[in-house]
Every structure is written in structure tokens, then in C-alpha cells.
């Protein structure tokens, strides 16, 4: 696990992108729970950070694909493959992700 930021960097209902070992990782705060996943939509490669977070669902701004931030699962196409979900830990106020 590597430190990627501060646990307070991501407000409730918001998403923020961190770079972990050269990969853009999106961290979403859904009701105080933090989830990490690849920021790249599996449909056409758009940044999911440009989309909207509602509860635990992120909607891609490009074509409307929806993913569950807790698992990366596709909830609505056109994307057919899930986004990679990453283990995340909070240690004090440090935000740690698997590299």
C-alpha cells in the first residue's frame, strides 16, 4: 500500500483522481465510505471523474455507462467490462491504495 493523499481530500458525495504508480485512480466518497477504482471508463476511455456520483453509482459523462463504485461492476451500458476496483485503506488521515 502506498500513500496517495489525505482521507479528508475527498468530500462526501465527491470524487477525486490520484495518480498511483502511473495509473489514474478515482476515489469516491459515498456516505463517508471511500472506494477506489480505475478512472478510465471501459467503453471509450473517458475519465469517470468528469461524470456524476449518486450514492454508490458513477455515471460516465461521455456515453452514460454506469458503474458500482464498491465493486467496479457495470450497472448500465454501453460499457460491457467492469472497471478495476482497488483496495483502499485509511490509516489515521492517510489515504493508502494498492499500487
LUMZARO-364782 format. One line per field, with one value per residue: residue number from 0; x, y, z of N, C-alpha, C in turn. Coordinates in Angstrom, 2 decimals, always signed. Layout:
N
resi	NUM  ...
n.east	X  ...
n.north	Y  ...
n.up	Z  ...
ca.east	X  ...
ca.north	Y  ...
ca.up	Z  ...
c.east	X  ...
c.north	Y  ...
c.up	Z  ...
% end
This chain:
99
resi	0  1  2  3  4  5  6  7  8  9  10  11  12  13  14  15  16  17  18  19  20  21  22  23  24  25  26  27  28  29  30  31  32  33  34  35  36  37  38  39  40  41  42  43  44  45  46  47  48  49  50  51  52  53  54  55  56  57  58  59  60  61  62  63  64  65  66  67  68  69  70  71  72  73  74  75  76  77  78  79  80  81  82  83  84  85  86  87  88  89  90  91  92  93  94  95  96  97  98
n.east	+0.84  +0.48  +0.86  -1.53  -2.77  -4.67  -7.16  -9.17  -9.27  -11.26  -14.44  -17.70  -19.87  -18.38  -15.79  -12.35  -9.34  -6.36  -2.90  -1.52  +1.27  +1.65  -0.88  -4.17  -6.28  -9.49  -11.04  -13.87  -16.26  -18.76  -21.31  -19.55  -17.96  -15.06  -14.05  -12.00  -11.13  -10.29  -9.91  -10.67  -13.18  -14.46  -15.65  -15.12  -12.87  -13.07  -12.66  -13.86  -14.11  -15.14  -17.76  -20.88  -21.52  -23.76  -24.93  -23.68  -23.16  -21.49  -21.74  -20.69  -19.64  -19.41  -20.86  -22.81  -22.49  -22.78  -21.35  -20.80  -19.35  -18.41  -17.61  -16.86  -18.46  -20.43  -23.33  -24.99  -24.92  -23.35  -20.90  -19.27  -17.46  -16.29  -14.92  -11.69  -11.56  -9.97  -8.10  -8.38  -7.23  -7.61  -5.49  -5.23  -5.22  -4.24  -4.53  -4.43  -3.52  -3.52  -0.71
n.north	-1.18  +2.23  +5.67  +7.90  +10.25  +12.47  +11.42  +13.23  +14.60  +13.99  +14.88  +14.09  +12.55  +13.26  +12.92  +12.19  +12.31  +10.49  +9.85  +6.76  +4.98  +5.67  +5.26  +6.49  +6.84  +6.80  +8.09  +7.70  +9.17  +7.85  +8.45  +8.75  +6.52  +5.36  +4.55  +3.02  +3.03  +2.29  +5.19  +5.27  +4.85  +1.78  +1.66  +3.76  +4.96  +7.38  +9.81  +8.93  +10.68  +12.99  +12.52  +11.84  +11.26  +9.37  +8.30  +5.12  +4.88  +5.64  +7.69  +7.79  +10.64  +10.74  +8.70  +7.70  +5.26  +3.25  +2.51  +0.50  +1.82  +0.41  -2.08  -1.99  -3.03  -3.19  -1.34  -0.22  -0.10  +1.73  +0.36  -2.79  -4.16  -4.39  -1.75  -1.70  -2.38  -1.14  -2.05  -0.09  +1.85  +3.55  +5.15  +6.62  +9.85  +9.37  +8.36  +5.33  +3.28  +0.33  -0.28
n.up	+0.00  -0.80  +0.10  -1.06  -0.66  +1.45  +3.67  +4.05  +1.72  -0.07  -0.30  +1.07  -1.21  -3.37  -5.93  -6.56  -8.40  -8.18  -8.79  -9.02  -9.03  -11.75  -12.80  -13.23  -10.58  -9.32  -6.50  -4.66  -2.48  -0.82  +1.14  +3.33  +3.11  +1.54  -1.75  -4.21  -7.65  -11.09  -13.09  -15.71  -18.05  -19.26  -21.71  -23.75  -22.80  -21.39  -18.72  -15.60  -13.53  -14.56  -14.64  -12.89  -9.45  -7.72  -4.82  -4.61  -7.26  -10.24  -13.04  -16.31  -18.07  -20.81  -22.40  -20.76  -19.40  -16.48  -13.31  -10.40  -7.63  -5.47  -6.28  -8.94  -10.88  -13.90  -14.24  -16.08  -19.59  -22.33  -21.72  -21.29  -19.81  -16.43  -14.34  -12.85  -9.48  -6.57  -3.64  -0.70  +1.99  +5.09  +7.18  +10.04  +9.04  +6.60  +3.24  +1.72  -1.02  -3.07  -5.01
ca.east	+0.00  +1.22  +0.06  -1.91  -3.30  -5.25  -8.54  -10.08  -9.20  -12.44  -15.64  -18.85  -20.58  -17.44  -14.75  -11.08  -8.38  -4.98  -2.05  -0.89  +2.21  +1.43  -2.27  -5.16  -7.21  -10.57  -11.51  -15.22  -16.75  -20.21  -21.82  -18.46  -17.15  -14.18  -13.85  -11.03  -11.30  -9.65  -10.67  -10.95  -14.35  -14.08  -16.32  -14.34  -11.69  -13.29  -12.41  -15.09  -14.16  -15.94  -19.15  -21.61  -21.61  -25.03  -24.82  -22.51  -23.17  -20.86  -22.20  -19.70  -20.15  -19.32  -21.93  -23.81  -22.27  -22.81  -20.57  -20.90  -18.02  -17.99  -17.07  -16.46  -19.40  -21.23  -24.75  -25.70  -24.02  -22.80  -19.73  -19.57  -16.48  -16.21  -13.68  -10.95  -11.71  -8.70  -8.14  -8.11  -7.17  -7.42  -4.65  -5.25  -5.78  -3.58  -5.26  -3.49  -4.07  -2.61  -0.04
ca.north	+0.00  +3.48  +6.85  +8.65  +11.55  +12.62  +10.91  +14.38  +15.21  +13.63  +15.20  +13.20  +12.76  +13.75  +12.03  +12.87  +11.44  +10.45  +9.03  +5.69  +4.22  +5.99  +4.98  +7.39  +6.14  +7.66  +7.77  +8.24  +9.17  +7.59  +8.46  +8.59  +5.35  +5.65  +3.46  +3.35  +2.28  +2.93  +6.36  +5.17  +4.07  +0.66  +1.77  +4.55  +5.52  +8.69  +9.91  +8.84  +11.84  +14.02  +12.10  +12.16  +10.25  +9.37  +7.15  +4.31  +4.74  +6.70  +7.72  +8.37  +11.83  +10.60  +7.92  +7.29  +3.98  +3.37  +1.52  +0.46  +2.18  -0.53  -3.30  -1.75  -3.72  -2.40  -1.29  +0.15  +0.09  +0.76  -0.41  -4.19  -4.68  -3.60  -1.03  -2.38  -1.85  -1.26  -1.99  +1.23  +1.86  +4.82  +4.97  +7.98  +10.68  +8.99  +7.53  +4.36  +2.44  -0.69  +0.20
ca.up	+0.00  -0.88  +0.43  -2.26  -0.27  +2.76  +3.68  +4.03  +0.39  -0.86  +0.47  +0.88  -2.47  -4.39  -6.44  -6.83  -9.07  -7.69  -9.65  -8.25  -9.85  -13.14  -13.19  -12.64  -9.70  -8.84  -5.16  -4.45  -1.11  -0.82  +2.52  +4.28  +2.78  +0.40  -2.70  -5.26  -8.89  -12.24  -13.52  -17.14  -18.45  -20.12  -23.01  -24.71  -22.16  -20.78  -17.29  -14.81  -12.63  -15.21  -14.54  -11.66  -8.41  -6.98  -3.92  -4.97  -8.72  -11.02  -14.43  -17.22  -18.75  -22.27  -23.03  -19.78  -18.72  -15.02  -12.58  -8.94  -7.12  -4.43  -6.90  -10.33  -11.78  -14.84  -13.91  -17.31  -20.72  -23.27  -21.26  -21.03  -18.85  -15.20  -14.06  -11.80  -8.13  -5.86  -2.18  -0.17  +3.45  +5.76  +8.36  +10.59  +7.97  +5.36  +2.30  +1.15  -2.08  -3.58  -6.23
c.east	+0.89  +0.29  -0.24  -2.44  -3.81  -6.70  -9.56  -10.08  -10.45  -13.69  -16.77  -19.60  -19.70  -16.49  -13.50  -10.11  -7.00  -4.19  -1.30  -0.03  +1.92  +0.01  -3.21  -6.19  -8.23  -10.96  -12.85  -15.58  -18.26  -20.66  -20.73  -17.59  -16.35  -13.97  -12.89  -11.24  -10.58  -10.53  -11.12  -12.15  -13.93  -14.76  -15.45  -13.17  -11.85  -12.98  -13.74  -15.23  -14.97  -17.43  -19.77  -21.64  -22.94  -25.04  -23.55  -22.44  -22.48  -21.34  -21.17  -20.34  -20.19  -20.53  -22.92  -23.63  -22.26  -22.07  -20.86  -19.51  -17.52  -17.31  -16.50  -17.42  -20.15  -22.70  -25.59  -24.66  -24.14  -21.56  -20.16  -18.62  -16.45  -14.92  -13.02  -11.14  -10.41  -8.89  -7.69  -8.13  -7.03  -6.65  -4.47  -5.93  -5.10  -4.46  -4.26  -4.19  -3.04  -2.03  -0.07
c.north	+1.25  +4.64  +7.60  +10.04  +11.52  +12.15  +12.05  +15.08  +14.98  +13.84  +14.22  +13.56  +13.22  +12.64  +12.85  +11.86  +11.62  +9.60  +8.05  +4.88  +4.41  +5.76  +5.95  +6.56  +7.15  +7.18  +8.48  +8.14  +9.04  +7.44  +8.17  +7.38  +5.65  +4.39  +3.92  +2.44  +3.02  +4.07  +6.27  +4.28  +2.99  +0.71  +2.49  +5.29  +6.90  +8.65  +9.86  +10.02  +12.98  +13.71  +12.51  +10.97  +10.42  +8.12  +6.40  +4.06  +5.93  +6.56  +8.45  +9.52  +11.65  +9.89  +7.32  +5.92  +4.22  +2.20  +1.63  +0.73  +1.20  -1.76  -3.10  -2.35  -2.74  -2.49  -0.96  +0.40  +1.49  -0.02  -1.84  -4.80  -3.80  -2.78  -1.76  -1.64  -2.10  -1.24  -0.61  +1.13  +3.29  +4.52  +6.36  +8.88  +10.40  +8.07  +6.64  +3.50  +1.41  -0.20  -0.87
c.up	+0.00  -0.52  -0.85  -1.92  +1.15  +2.68  +3.61  +2.67  -0.45  +0.00  +0.15  -0.40  -3.61  -4.84  -6.67  -7.43  -8.46  -8.67  -8.76  -9.20  -11.35  -13.65  -12.49  -11.87  -9.18  -7.45  -4.97  -2.98  -1.16  +0.62  +3.54  +4.06  +1.51  -0.43  -3.78  -6.46  -10.01  -12.73  -14.98  -17.42  -19.44  -21.48  -24.02  -24.06  -21.55  -19.28  -16.54  -13.85  -13.23  -15.13  -13.21  -10.74  -7.70  -6.13  -4.25  -6.48  -9.37  -12.45  -15.27  -18.00  -20.26  -22.88  -22.05  -19.15  -17.22  -14.38  -11.09  -8.38  -6.06  -5.01  -8.29  -11.35  -12.67  -14.41  -15.13  -18.39  -21.29  -22.82  -20.97  -20.01  -17.60  -15.16  -12.90  -10.48  -7.38  -4.36  -1.70  +1.35  +3.94  +7.04  +8.99  +9.58  +6.63  +4.53  +1.58  +0.11  -2.50  -4.88  -7.31
% end
